């Protein structure tokens, strides 16, 4: 059994303001996204000026925050927020949904592409590749916060998390950090270097993330307010199924069109 490293979630304080590791991970993720998007847009021939890139990132940040928060309130704790609607705006208390954030980014990027008349699939290819870095960093933030831990286990690397009881648990945040971050990034990066048809990295992201998340949910403790749902599935698994279907169908259609041409 490994000892969970007791890391203070607060990096430092500036008066009453606490700078936390979780927020820092978001900041680092957005900075990394900026440089990855800039590099890939040049490599893939996407005409994106410096001002346009800044605007695109701003759209995506709004999509992540608004979509992630609304997604959490709708998917994971609807009853509580119906009783306490003002708590929806208390983002500092935690509660963000990846699937909601993803939908928010998709909507924001579609609006941006229409406004700027940019190719949606190619733009999507670049955005999802950059997003993997933020996903990996976000899961590291979850680990530092000692939240979203895994199920009880007997594996040698199990950890006892604060608030998770006396039994060792899977460090499922680290599983997700590796698979959703560097592994998925490497897959998409190889596709970009291979100069595949626009849309292939985009739909591969949906398929890859959906499969990774669905599998990791077998090791992750379900949210206490939800528990196990239909057939013993978790909410994370149920929300990942549409991603797997969407990614699979999209890839089939693109590859079929390529053969016809």
C-alpha positions in Angstrom: 0.0 0.0 0.0 1.3 3.5 -0.9 1.0 6.4 1.5 -1.1 9.2 0.1 1.0 12.3 -0.1 -0.6 14.9 2.1 -0.4 17.9 -0.2 -1.9 21.2 0.9 -4.5 22.1 -1.8 -3.6 25.7 -1.2 -0.3 26.8 -2.8 -0.2 30.2 -1.1 -2.4 33.0 0.2 -2.6 36.6 -0.9 -4.5 38.2 1.9 -8.0 36.6 1.9 -7.3 35.0 -1.6 -6.2 31.4 -1.6 -4.4 30.2 -4.7 -5.2 26.5 -5.0 -3.5 23.7 -7.0 -6.8 22.8 -8.7 -7.2 26.3 -10.0 -3.5 26.4 -11.0 -4.0 23.2 -13.0 -6.8 24.9 -15.0 -4.5 27.9 -15.6 -1.6 25.7 -16.8 -4.0 23.7 -19.0 -5.3 26.9 -20.7 -1.8 28.2 -21.3 -0.7 24.8 -22.7 -3.8 24.8 -25.0 -2.9 28.2 -26.4 0.5 27.0 -27.5 -0.7 23.7 -28.8 -3.5 25.3 -30.8 -1.1 27.8 -32.3 1.4 25.1 -33.3 -1.2 22.7 -34.8 -3.1 25.5 -36.6 0.1 26.4 -38.4 1.0 22.8 -39.1 -2.5 21.9 -40.4 -3.0 25.1 -42.4 -5.8 26.6 -40.2 -5.8 30.3 -40.8 -5.9 31.6 -37.2 -4.5 35.0 -36.3 -3.2 35.9 -32.9 -6.4 37.8 -32.1 -8.6 35.0 -33.4 -6.7 32.4 -31.3 -7.2 34.5 -28.2 -10.9 34.9 -28.9 -11.2 31.1 -29.6 -9.6 30.3 -26.2 -11.9 32.8 -24.5 -14.9 31.1 -26.1 -13.6 27.7 -24.9 -12.9 28.9 -21.4 -16.5 30.2 -21.1 -17.8 26.9 -22.5 -15.7 24.8 -20.1 -16.8 26.8 -17.0 -20.5 27.3 -17.9 -21.0 23.9 -19.4 -19.0 22.1 -16.7 -21.0 23.7 -13.9 -24.4 23.3 -15.6 -23.5 19.7 -16.5 -22.7 18.9 -12.9 -25.9 20.4 -11.6 -28.0 18.5 -14.2 -26.2 15.2 -14.3 -24.9 14.7 -10.8 -26.9 16.7 -8.2 -30.1 17.9 -9.7 -32.2 17.5 -6.5 -29.9 19.6 -4.4 -29.6 22.4 -6.8 -33.4 22.5 -7.4 -33.7 23.1 -3.6 -30.8 25.6 -3.6 -30.7 27.2 -7.0 -28.3 30.0 -5.9 -25.7 27.4 -5.1 -25.4 26.8 -8.9 -23.2 30.0 -9.0 -21.0 28.9 -6.1 -18.3 27.4 -8.3 -15.7 27.9 -5.6 -17.4 25.1 -3.7 -16.5 22.6 -6.4 -18.6 20.5 -8.8 -17.7 20.4 -12.5 -18.7 17.8 -15.0 -16.4 16.9 -17.9 -19.2 15.9 -20.2 -21.0 19.2 -19.5 -17.8 21.1 -20.1 -17.3 19.2 -23.4 -20.7 20.1 -24.6 -20.1 23.7 -23.6 -16.8 23.8 -25.6 -18.5 22.2 -28.6 -21.3 24.8 -28.6 -18.8 27.7 -28.1 -16.4 26.5 -30.8 -19.3 26.0 -33.3 -20.4 29.5 -32.7 -16.9 30.8 -33.1 -16.3 28.9 -36.4 -19.5 30.2 -37.9 -18.6 33.7 -36.9 -15.1 33.4 -38.3 -16.0 31.1 -41.2 -13.5 28.5 -40.1 -13.7 24.8 -41.0 -15.4 23.1 -38.1 -13.8 19.6 -38.3 -10.3 20.9 -38.7 -10.8 23.3 -35.8 -12.3 20.5 -33.8 -9.3 18.3 -34.5 -6.9 20.9 -33.0 -9.1 21.8 -30.0 -9.6 18.2 -28.8 -5.9 17.5 -29.1 -5.0 20.6 -27.0 -7.8 19.6 -24.5 -6.1 16.4 -23.5 -3.4 18.3 -21.7 -5.9 20.2 -19.6 -7.7 16.9 -18.9 -4.5 15.3 -17.6 -3.7 18.3 -15.4 -7.3 18.5 -14.1 -7.1 14.9 -12.9 -3.8 15.7 -11.1 -5.7 18.5 -9.4 -8.3 16.0 -8.3 -5.6 13.8 -6.9 -4.0 16.7 -5.0 -7.4 17.6 -3.5 -7.9 14.0 -2.4 -11.2 13.8 -4.2 -12.9 11.4 -6.8 -10.9 8.5 -5.4 -11.3 4.9 -6.5 -13.0 1.8 -5.1 -11.6 -0.2 -2.2 -8.8 -2.5 -3.5 -6.1 -4.9 -2.4 -3.6 -3.9 -5.2 -0.1 -3.0 -3.8 -0.5 0.7 -5.0 -3.8 1.3 -3.2 -4.0 4.5 -1.1 -5.9 5.6 1.9 -7.5 8.9 1.0 -8.5 11.5 3.5 -12.3 11.2 3.9 -12.3 7.9 2.0 -12.3 5.6 5.1 -9.6 3.4 6.5 -9.3 1.0 3.5 -6.9 1.5 0.6 -8.4 2.6 -2.7 -7.5 2.8 -6.3 -5.8 6.1 -7.2 -8.2 6.3 -10.1 -7.5 10.0 -10.6 -4.0 9.0 -11.7 -5.4 6.3 -14.0 -7.5 9.0 -15.7 -4.7 11.5 -15.7 -2.5 9.2 -17.7 -5.0 7.8 -20.1 -7.0 11.0 -20.8 -3.8 13.1 -20.8 -0.6 11.9 -22.4 -1.9 8.6 -23.9 -4.8 10.2 -25.7 -2.6 13.2 -26.6 0.0 10.9 -28.2 -2.7 9.1 -30.2 -4.1 12.3 -31.6 -0.6 13.8 -32.2 0.3 10.8 -34.3 -2.8 11.3 -36.4 -2.0 14.9 -36.9 1.6 14.0 -38.0 0.1 11.5 -40.4 -2.0 14.3 -42.0 -5.2 12.3 -41.8 -8.5 13.6 -43.1 -10.0 16.5 -41.1 -12.4 15.0 -38.5 -10.4 11.9 -37.8 -8.7 13.2 -34.7 -11.9 14.9 -33.6 -14.0 11.7 -33.6 -11.0 9.6 -32.4 -11.0 11.8 -29.3 -14.6 11.1 -28.6 -14.2 7.4 -29.1 -10.9 7.2 -27.1 -12.0 9.3 -24.2 -15.3 7.4 -24.0 -13.6 4.0 -23.9 -11.0 5.2 -21.4 -13.5 6.8 -19.1 -15.9 3.8 -19.3 -13.2 1.4 -18.3 -11.7 3.5 -15.5 -15.2 3.9 -14.0 -14.9 0.2 -12.9 -12.1 1.3 -10.6 -13.6 4.7 -9.5 -16.0 5.1 -6.6 -19.4 6.4 -7.9 -20.7 9.7 -6.6 -22.2 9.2 -3.2 -25.4 11.0 -4.1 -26.0 8.8 -7.1 -24.4 5.4 -6.4 -24.8 2.7 -9.1 -27.5 3.2 -11.7 -29.0 1.0 -14.4 -27.4 -2.4 -14.5 -24.7 -1.4 -12.0 -23.4 1.3 -14.3 -22.2 4.7 -13.0 -23.2 8.1 -14.3 -19.8 8.5 -15.9 -20.2 5.3 -17.9 -23.7 6.2 -19.0 -22.5 9.6 -20.2 -19.5 8.0 -22.0 -21.7 5.7 -24.1 -23.0 8.5 -26.4 -19.4 9.6 -26.8 -18.3 6.2 -27.9 -21.3 5.9 -30.3 -20.7 9.5 -31.7 -17.0 8.9 -32.2 -17.5 5.5 -33.9 -20.2 6.7 -36.3 -18.2 9.8 -37.2 -15.1 7.8 -37.9 -17.0 5.3 -40.1 -18.6 8.0 -42.1 -15.3 9.9 -42.7 -13.4 6.7 -43.6 -16.2 5.5 -45.9 -16.2 8.9 -47.7 -12.4 8.7 -48.1 -12.7 5.3 -49.8 -15.4 6.6 -52.2 -13.3 9.6 -53.2 
